[in-house]
Amino acid sequence: MRQHQDGEASYTEADAIDIEISLRRKSLSDSLSVRETVDARLSVGSVLMTNRDGSVDTRIDSVRYDSGEGLLTIASVSVDPKYPMAQFVYKSEKHTDWTELRAAGIRCDGLDALLMDGSPYIKADSIYIASGHVESYKDRNANVPYRRKKLLYESVQELPFTVRTDKIVVASMDAVYRELPQYGTEPGVINFTNLSGTFTGLTNIPSAEEPFYTLSAHAAMYGRAPLNATLYFPKAPGTNRFEVHGSLGSMDMTLLNQTIIPLAKAEIEEGTIDKLDFHITGNSSTASVELTLLYHDLKIALVKNKGDHEIKERRFLSWIANEFVVKDSNPDHGETRRGTGAAEREPDRSQFNFLWRTLLQGIKETAGL
């Protein structure tokens, strides 16, 4: 099958399509009524979809669906930008961020679609994703149209159908985010390896007894520090309070330099995080944090241009940063400081950015930044 159209349409190709449909008669519990149901089996070798400006290819391989078993399997899904990172936002028609995605070994059990009170209702017992990789790049120098980004739970709440799944499991994934600051020449980078997560009870069906569904996630931050977090998202449309409970294990603070040198013009010369525990509460506009950050031997330098004529200035600024502002350890003299803070949401940025900016307020208060 090929579908190539000009104008508003995208481009789609599919091959090795096999569809089998049969009508099955099923006796209901009273043994007097008979209900007819449709069994469908679908097999597709591959589907390739290209958006209308040719900037992104989406490919789905080896799709198998059996409505009788309620089983859907997909060998792999990929989203591939067709332009390099640095050019994508300028060449793509909608000026979106460069994003690359891979997912493999997808299995959905107990899948069913029906009507509930006259509206479409899709349910699944479980969804399993064996492996994946996601990478994103944002250029803050690009003059792009303002676009509000939905928070994750807003996207679920605003689906045009009712959805419920007991469990969604991502067994293993790597994630990389790069951001080029305004007037910057190098992007800041943050990455997570061995990322696994489980959504439990994801739905947009209101429930007074269980108002939240949860995401429990585990990863190695910068490939080293163990990060654990549980996120509580509201189910009911129109409600927007969420919570995050998390912890970060021991980490060499200099690993943060790949993020903060380009973005914050500061460099951690030495320091060790012993442990971070945090609790974030928020809604679609603001969030607050309470945290305890234990660390020692922190030294920070302010980064200027690398020319020899600025070496003295940098040393002077670094001396000011460490002697008059930065608190080098916590606990300090037997007293443990606890940080608090709040952040306003920037609607054109991601939920991850919102959580990170909120967390940063408590970290800055603890460290005296």
C-alpha positions as CSV (number, residue, x, y, z in Angstrom):
1,M,0.0,0.0,0.0
2,R,1.3,3.5,-0.9
3,Q,-0.3,6.8,-0.1
4,H,1.6,9.8,-1.6
5,Q,-0.3,13.1,-1.8
6,D,0.8,16.7,-2.1
7,G,-0.4,19.6,-0.1
8,E,-1.6,18.9,3.5
9,A,-1.2,15.1,3.5
10,S,1.7,13.1,4.8
11,Y,3.3,10.2,3.0
12,T,2.6,6.6,4.0
13,E,3.9,3.3,2.8
14,A,3.0,-0.2,4.1
15,D,3.8,-3.7,2.9
16,A,3.0,-7.4,3.7
17,I,-0.6,-6.6,4.9
18,D,-2.7,-9.5,5.9
19,I,-6.2,-9.1,7.4
20,E,-8.6,-11.8,8.5
21,I,-12.1,-11.1,9.8
22,S,-14.7,-13.6,11.1
23,L,-18.1,-13.3,12.8
24,R,-18.5,-15.3,16.0
25,R,-21.8,-16.1,17.7
26,K,-21.6,-16.1,21.5
27,S,-24.3,-17.2,24.0
28,L,-24.9,-14.9,26.8
29,S,-25.2,-16.0,30.5
30,D,-29.0,-16.5,30.3
31,S,-28.5,-19.0,27.5
32,L,-31.4,-17.5,25.6
33,S,-29.6,-14.5,24.1
34,V,-26.9,-14.7,21.4
35,R,-24.4,-12.0,20.8
36,E,-22.5,-11.6,17.6
37,T,-18.9,-10.4,17.9
38,V,-16.2,-9.8,15.3
39,D,-12.8,-11.5,15.5
40,A,-10.1,-9.7,13.6
41,R,-6.5,-10.7,12.9
42,L,-4.1,-8.2,11.4
43,S,-0.5,-8.6,10.2
44,V,1.6,-5.8,8.7
45,G,5.2,-6.2,7.7
46,S,6.2,-2.5,8.0
47,V,4.7,1.0,7.9
48,L,6.7,4.1,6.9
49,M,5.1,7.5,7.5
50,T,6.8,10.8,6.5
51,N,5.3,14.1,7.7
52,R,4.3,16.6,5.0
53,D,7.5,18.7,5.0
54,G,9.7,15.6,4.9
55,S,11.5,16.4,8.2
56,V,10.6,13.3,10.1
57,D,10.2,9.6,9.2
58,T,8.2,7.3,11.5
59,R,8.6,3.5,10.9
60,I,6.7,0.6,12.5
61,D,7.9,-2.9,11.9
62,S,6.2,-6.3,12.2
63,V,2.7,-5.5,13.6
64,R,0.6,-8.5,14.8
65,Y,-2.9,-8.1,16.3
66,D,-5.5,-10.8,17.3
67,S,-8.7,-9.4,18.8
68,G,-9.7,-12.8,20.0
69,E,-6.6,-13.1,22.2
70,G,-6.5,-9.3,22.9
71,L,-2.9,-9.4,21.9
72,L,-0.9,-6.7,20.0
73,T,2.8,-7.1,19.3
74,I,5.2,-4.7,17.5
75,A,8.8,-5.5,16.8
76,S,10.0,-1.9,16.7
77,V,9.0,1.7,16.4
78,S,11.4,4.5,15.3
79,V,11.1,8.3,14.8
80,D,14.0,9.7,12.8
81,P,14.6,13.4,12.1
82,K,15.9,13.9,8.5
83,Y,18.0,17.0,9.3
84,P,21.0,17.3,11.7
85,M,20.4,18.5,15.2
86,A,21.8,22.0,14.6
87,Q,19.7,22.6,11.4
88,F,16.4,20.8,12.3
89,V,14.5,23.7,14.1
90,Y,15.3,26.0,11.2
91,K,14.4,23.6,8.4
92,S,11.3,21.8,9.8
93,E,8.0,23.5,9.0
94,K,6.7,23.5,12.5
95,H,10.1,24.5,14.1
96,T,10.0,21.7,16.7
97,D,12.8,20.3,18.7
98,W,15.1,17.6,17.1
99,T,13.9,14.3,18.7
100,E,15.0,10.8,17.9
101,L,13.1,7.8,19.3
102,R,13.6,4.0,19.3
103,A,11.4,1.4,21.0
104,A,11.6,-2.4,20.5
105,G,9.9,-5.5,21.8
106,I,6.4,-4.0,22.4
107,R,3.6,-6.3,23.6
108,C,0.1,-5.3,24.7
109,D,-2.0,-7.9,26.5
110,G,-5.8,-7.8,27.1
111,L,-6.3,-5.1,24.6
112,D,-10.0,-4.3,23.9
113,A,-12.0,-1.4,22.4
114,L,-15.6,-0.9,23.2
115,L,-18.2,1.8,23.9
116,M,-18.9,3.0,27.4
117,D,-21.9,5.4,27.8
118,G,-21.7,5.9,24.0
119,S,-18.1,7.0,24.0
120,P,-15.0,5.0,22.8
121,Y,-13.2,3.1,25.6
122,I,-9.8,1.5,25.1
123,K,-8.5,-0.7,27.8
124,A,-5.4,-3.0,28.2
125,D,-4.3,-5.3,31.0
126,S,-0.6,-4.5,30.4
127,I,1.8,-2.9,27.9
128,Y,5.5,-4.0,27.9
129,I,8.4,-2.3,26.1
130,A,11.6,-4.3,26.2
131,S,14.1,-1.5,25.2
132,G,14.3,2.0,23.9
133,H,16.3,5.1,23.3
134,V,15.2,8.8,23.2
135,E,17.3,11.8,22.4
136,S,16.3,15.4,22.1
137,Y,18.0,18.7,21.2
138,K,16.7,22.2,21.9
139,D,18.3,25.4,20.4
140,R,17.5,28.5,22.5
141,N,18.8,30.7,19.7
142,A,16.0,29.8,17.3
143,N,13.2,32.4,17.0
144,V,10.2,29.9,17.0
145,P,6.5,30.6,17.4
146,Y,5.3,30.3,21.0
147,R,3.8,26.8,21.6
148,R,2.3,25.7,24.9
149,K,3.5,22.2,25.8
150,K,1.1,19.9,27.7
151,L,2.2,18.3,30.9
152,L,2.1,14.5,30.7
153,Y,-1.1,14.1,32.7
154,E,-2.8,16.8,30.7
155,S,-2.2,14.8,27.6
156,V,-3.8,11.8,29.1
157,Q,-6.8,13.8,30.5
158,E,-7.5,15.4,27.2
159,L,-7.6,12.3,25.1
160,P,-10.7,12.2,22.9
161,F,-11.6,8.7,24.3
162,T,-11.6,7.0,27.7
163,V,-8.5,4.9,28.4
164,R,-7.4,2.5,31.1
165,T,-4.4,0.2,31.5
166,D,-3.4,-1.6,34.6
167,K,0.3,-1.5,34.0
168,I,2.8,-0.1,31.5
169,V,6.4,-1.3,31.9
170,V,9.5,0.1,30.2
171,A,12.2,-2.5,31.0
172,S,15.3,-0.6,29.8
173,M,15.8,2.8,28.1
174,D,18.5,5.4,27.6
175,A,17.6,9.1,27.5
176,V,19.7,12.1,26.4
177,Y,18.7,15.8,26.5
178,R,20.9,18.6,24.9
179,E,20.2,22.3,25.1
180,L,22.1,25.1,23.4
181,P,21.7,28.3,25.4
182,Q,21.1,31.6,23.9
183,Y,24.4,33.0,22.4
184,G,26.1,29.7,23.4
185,T,28.4,27.6,21.3
186,E,28.2,24.3,23.1
187,P,25.0,22.5,24.4
188,G,24.5,21.4,28.0
189,V,23.9,17.7,28.2
190,I,22.1,15.5,30.7
191,N,21.7,11.8,30.3
192,F,20.1,8.8,32.0
193,T,21.1,5.2,31.3
194,N,19.4,1.9,32.3
195,L,16.2,3.9,32.7
196,S,13.2,1.7,33.7
197,G,9.7,2.7,34.7
198,T,6.3,1.4,35.5
199,F,3.0,3.2,35.1
200,T,0.4,1.7,37.4
201,G,-3.3,2.4,36.9
202,L,-3.0,4.9,34.1
203,T,-6.4,6.2,33.2
204,N,-8.5,9.3,32.6
205,I,-11.5,7.8,34.5
206,P,-12.2,9.8,37.7
207,S,-11.9,7.9,41.0
208,A,-12.5,9.4,44.4
209,E,-10.9,6.3,46.1
210,E,-7.7,6.4,43.9
211,P,-7.3,10.0,42.5
212,F,-3.8,9.3,41.2
213,Y,-2.0,6.9,38.9
214,T,1.7,6.5,39.4
215,L,5.0,6.2,37.6
216,S,7.9,4.6,39.4
217,A,11.2,5.2,37.7
218,H,14.8,4.2,38.2
219,A,17.9,5.3,36.3
220,A,21.6,6.0,36.5
221,M,22.1,9.8,36.1
222,Y,25.1,10.5,33.9
223,G,25.6,6.7,33.9
224,R,26.7,6.7,37.5
225,A,24.4,8.1,40.2
226,P,21.3,6.0,41.1
227,L,18.1,8.0,40.8
228,N,14.8,6.8,42.0
229,A,11.5,8.7,41.7
230,T,7.8,8.0,42.1
231,L,5.4,10.5,40.4
232,Y,1.7,10.8,41.2
233,F,-0.5,12.1,38.4
234,P,-4.2,13.1,38.7
235,K,-6.7,11.0,36.8
236,A,-9.8,13.2,36.5
237,P,-10.0,15.8,33.8
238,G,-9.9,19.2,35.3
239,T,-7.8,18.3,38.3
240,N,-4.1,19.1,38.1
241,R,-2.3,18.5,41.5
242,F,0.7,16.2,41.2
243,E,3.5,15.0,43.5
244,V,7.0,13.6,43.1
245,H,9.0,11.7,45.7
246,G,12.6,10.9,44.8
247,S,16.2,10.3,45.8
248,L,19.6,10.5,44.3
249,G,22.6,8.4,45.5
250,S,26.2,9.3,45.8
251,M,27.7,11.2,42.9
252,D,30.9,13.0,41.9
253,M,29.6,16.6,41.4
254,T,32.0,17.3,38.6
255,L,29.7,15.1,36.4
256,L,27.3,18.0,36.5
257,N,29.8,20.2,34.5
258,Q,28.6,18.8,31.2
259,T,25.2,20.4,32.0
260,I,26.1,23.6,34.0
261,I,29.2,24.9,32.2
262,P,27.3,25.7,29.0
263,L,24.0,26.6,30.7
264,A,25.0,28.3,33.9
265,K,28.6,29.5,33.1
266,A,29.8,27.9,36.3
267,E,32.2,24.9,36.9
268,I,32.3,22.5,39.8
269,E,36.0,22.0,40.5
270,E,35.3,19.4,43.2
271,G,32.6,18.1,45.4
272,T,30.6,14.9,46.2
273,I,26.9,14.4,46.7
274,D,26.3,11.9,49.5
275,K,22.5,11.8,49.1
276,L,19.6,13.8,47.9
277,D,16.0,13.3,49.1
278,F,13.2,15.5,47.6
279,H,9.5,16.0,47.6
280,I,7.8,18.2,44.9
281,T,4.1,19.2,44.9
282,G,2.6,21.2,42.1
283,N,0.0,21.9,39.5
284,S,-0.1,23.2,36.0
285,S,1.3,26.6,36.9
286,T,3.5,26.4,40.0
287,A,5.4,23.8,42.0
288,S,7.3,23.8,45.3
289,V,10.0,21.5,46.7
290,E,11.3,20.4,50.1
291,L,14.6,18.6,50.0
292,T,17.7,17.4,52.0
293,L,20.9,17.5,50.1
294,L,24.0,16.0,51.8
295,Y,27.3,16.8,50.2
296,H,30.9,17.7,51.0
297,D,34.0,19.6,49.6
298,L,32.1,21.7,47.1
299,K,34.2,24.2,45.1
300,I,32.8,26.3,42.3
301,A,34.5,28.4,39.7
302,L,32.7,31.0,37.5
303,V,33.4,30.4,33.9
304,K,34.4,33.2,31.6
305,N,36.0,33.1,28.1
306,K,39.1,31.0,27.9
307,G,41.5,33.8,26.8
308,D,44.7,34.2,28.8
309,H,43.8,37.9,29.6
310,E,40.8,36.7,31.7
311,I,42.6,34.1,33.8
312,K,43.1,36.6,36.7
313,E,39.5,37.7,36.5
314,R,38.3,34.1,36.6
315,R,40.4,33.3,39.6
316,F,39.1,36.4,41.4
317,L,35.5,35.6,40.7
318,S,36.0,32.0,41.7
319,W,37.5,33.1,45.0
320,I,34.4,35.3,45.6
321,A,32.1,32.4,44.7
322,N,33.7,30.0,47.2
323,E,34.6,32.3,50.1
324,F,31.5,34.5,50.3
325,V,28.6,32.5,48.8
326,V,29.0,28.7,48.4
327,K,28.5,26.6,51.5
328,D,31.0,23.8,50.9
329,S,29.4,21.0,53.0
330,N,26.1,19.8,54.5
331,P,25.9,18.9,57.3
332,D,28.1,21.8,58.5
333,H,29.3,22.0,62.1
334,G,26.8,19.3,63.1
335,E,23.8,21.1,61.5
336,T,21.9,19.8,58.5
337,R,20.3,22.4,56.3
338,R,17.1,21.6,54.5
339,G,16.2,23.4,51.3
340,T,12.9,24.7,50.1
341,G,11.9,26.6,47.0
342,A,9.3,27.2,44.3
343,A,9.1,27.8,40.6
344,E,6.6,29.1,38.1
345,R,6.0,26.9,35.1
346,E,7.1,28.1,31.7
347,P,4.3,26.7,29.5
348,D,6.5,26.4,26.4
349,R,8.9,24.1,28.2
350,S,8.6,20.4,29.1
351,Q,7.5,18.8,32.3
352,F,11.1,17.6,32.9
353,N,12.2,21.3,32.7
354,F,9.5,22.3,35.2
355,L,10.6,19.6,37.7
356,W,14.3,20.4,37.3
357,R,13.8,24.2,37.8
358,T,11.7,23.5,40.9
359,L,14.3,21.1,42.3
360,L,17.1,23.6,41.6
361,Q,15.5,26.2,43.8
362,G,16.0,23.9,46.9
363,I,19.5,22.9,45.8
364,K,20.5,26.6,45.5
365,E,19.2,27.5,48.9
366,T,21.0,24.6,50.5
367,A,24.3,25.4,48.8
368,G,24.0,29.1,49.3
369,L,23.9,29.9,45.5
